[in-house]
Amino acid sequence: QVQLVESGGGLVQAGGSLRLSCAASGSIIILNAMGWYRQAPGKQRELVAAFTRGGGTDYADSVKGRFTIRRGSAENTVYLQMNSLKPEDTAVFYCAADAVAYETPINKRYWGQGTQVTVSS
């Protein structure tokens, strides 16, 4: 199967920066897309940024100009550079991947366990 491991979350002051990392591993046959979602308490999980299956990028309006998704130098890795962080960015951030695994030969959404990002005023 596919495993996703996130890192880089933490506590930061408003206006500060964090970089999140995600590494995908396992029996991946095809990796169609990777990206980041976030979920605040009592809120629905929302897309933050992603490399789409079509090869483009997609950002939430609330993070455009502040967050940047980048491919890592290592295979099957992505980063989320977050600048000018605001308290409303506070959430658990989840890495997500659309992939075809050897054991399940259909495209499927896989999720990491999440990393907490807390932005204080």
Secondary structure, 3 states (H helix, E strand, C coil): CEEEEEECCEEEECCCCEEEEEEEEECEEEEEEEEEEEECCCCCCEEEEEECCCCCEEECHHHCCCEEEEECCCCCEEEEEECCCCHHHCEEEEEEEEEEECCCCCEEEEECCCEEEEEEC
